[in-house]
């Protein structure tokens, strides 16, 4: 999984602009950063890669199934 960037400085400045004291803004920023660091987040690229792998697997299953049905229909008929 890819990492999601988090601008702690900008986050602190946003909190301070809203009236949050600097020490609290820093503490909140650190807590949010730690939460982001420990979370496993799927990015759009991760989802596209998964979609491609699933499409290939599904295509393989369809080809194998059609081959099996064709062989069975010739054997039965």
C-alpha positions in Angstrom: 0.0 0.0 0.0 1.1 3.5 -0.7 1.6 6.2 1.9 -0.8 9.1 2.3 1.0 12.3 2.9 -0.1 14.6 5.7 1.1 18.2 6.1 1.4 18.6 9.8 2.6 22.2 9.6 -0.4 23.3 7.5 -2.7 21.4 9.8 -1.3 23.1 12.9 -1.6 26.5 11.2 -5.2 25.8 10.3 -6.0 24.9 13.9 -4.2 28.0 15.2 -6.1 30.2 12.7 -9.3 28.7 14.1 -8.3 29.8 17.6 -6.8 26.6 19.0 -3.7 27.2 21.2 -0.4 26.2 19.6 0.4 23.5 22.1 -3.0 21.9 21.6 -2.7 22.3 17.8 0.6 20.5 17.9 -0.8 17.7 20.1 -3.8 17.2 17.8 -1.6 17.2 14.7 0.7 14.6 16.2 -2.3 12.4 17.2 -3.7 12.6 13.6 -0.3 11.9 12.1 0.1 8.8 14.2 -3.4 7.6 13.3 -2.5 8.1 9.6 0.8 6.3 10.0 -0.8 3.2 11.6 -3.8 3.0 9.2 -3.6 0.9 6.1 -5.2 3.0 3.4 -5.9 1.8 -0.2 -5.1 4.5 -2.7 -6.8 4.8 -6.1 -3.7 3.2 -7.7 -4.0 0.3 -5.3 -7.7 -0.2 -6.3 -6.9 0.0 -10.0 -4.2 -2.6 -9.6 -6.6 -4.9 -7.8 -9.3 -4.3 -10.4 -6.8 -5.3 -13.2 -5.7 -8.5 -11.3 -9.4 -9.5 -10.7 -10.2 -8.8 -14.4 -7.4 -11.1 -15.5 -8.4 -13.8 -13.1 -12.1 -13.6 -14.1 -11.1 -13.7 -17.8 -9.0 -16.8 -17.1 -11.9 -18.5 -15.3 -14.2 -17.7 -18.3 -11.8 -19.1 -20.8 -11.2 -22.3 -18.8 -15.0 -22.7 -18.3 -15.7 -22.3 -22.0 -13.0 -24.8 -22.9 -14.4 -27.3 -20.4 -18.0 -26.8 -21.7 -16.8 -27.2 -25.3 -14.9 -30.4 -24.5 -17.8 -31.8 -22.6 -20.3 -31.0 -25.3 -18.2 -32.8 -27.9 -17.7 -35.8 -25.6 -21.4 -36.0 -24.7 -22.7 -35.5 -28.3 
